[in-house]
Amino acid sequence: MNAISFKFDNFSLQHHPSSPVGPLIISNMTNKTLTLSWKPPENNGGAELTAYIVEKRESTKKAWNRLETLQPHIRSYTVHNLTHTKEYHFRVFAENPAGLSPPLETDKPIKLTSTAVRPSPPTGPLEKVITGPSSVLLAWGRPEKDGGSPILGYTVALRNVRRIMWMEVGQTDGETQRIQIKDLQEGAEYMVRIMARNEVGISDPLEPEEPVRVIRPADLKSPKSLSWTTRPSRSVSAPRPLPLGSAKPTWNLCFVATPSTYWPAGTSISSAYGTWQRRSPNKQKKTLYCDTRGSFKVWDEH
């Protein structure tokens, strides 16, 4: 009887990899997140690994949910959007071209017990730059400690020194430590609070003792002229503005507008601060005052 022999050329037997090496380590736990980490399988099944697959299951449910498919060189994963009132199971598979390994699972239900805390306050000194008659730019430093959880953002609040209520006036993301606040009252003083926020909560505030006073910068000039048109077609320009506070101190911006001795009905005077129109003829020279809110007032020239 002749012997039968088989020859295999260029053939290798591949099979599923073994489980990732445990235990499945839990770290960086907050009240909403945790990080899983593991080691590679001892046996890759005769082929290079192609991925790790991470899954989650709530302890009260039977169904597993796939969270992520990771590149084979990545052996940790942060799970987000968890709830501290629930318990969870986690498992990780290794994968090669032949298929999935048996899973590496947590050996007991995991309940979130946050190791993170609120961040420390943003760091000073608080930098203040007046950018206009009613606006200010604020800048600050990152907290010395993030509390074990990334800084998600900052909240800015102001309080007029004559009032007791704080008002939230803006928020920034975790990478931005500056904000411009607008629509403030010129000449007013404001106390400032800036708080950092992570997943656990809001920090104590950075709160300088000195208030921020909103005053017009010396190099911020009023418009150089005030222009208007008279019906039907004539147009002229007013002389330069009067110095601030030189005539009517209750008005923020003052202009002298006396191009002629006669302002006919329909004269329309406009600027960046609003528009004024004379509804009846007037034969006297006038001085026109206007403020930043678009209000106008006219007085006789004597």
Secondary structure, DSSP 8 states (H G I E B T S, - for coil): ---------S----------EEEEEEES--SS-EEEEEE--S--TTS---EEEEEEEETT----EEEEEE-TT--EEEE-S--TTSEEEEEEEEEETTEE---EE-SS-EE-----------EEEEEEEEEETTEEEEEEE--S--TTS---EEEEEEEETT-S--EEEEEEETT--EEEE-S--TT-EEEEEEEEE-SS-B---B--SS-EE----TT----S--EEEETTTEEEE------TTSS-TT-SEE----SSS-B-TT-EEEETTEEEE--S-B-S-EEEEE-TTS-EEEEE--
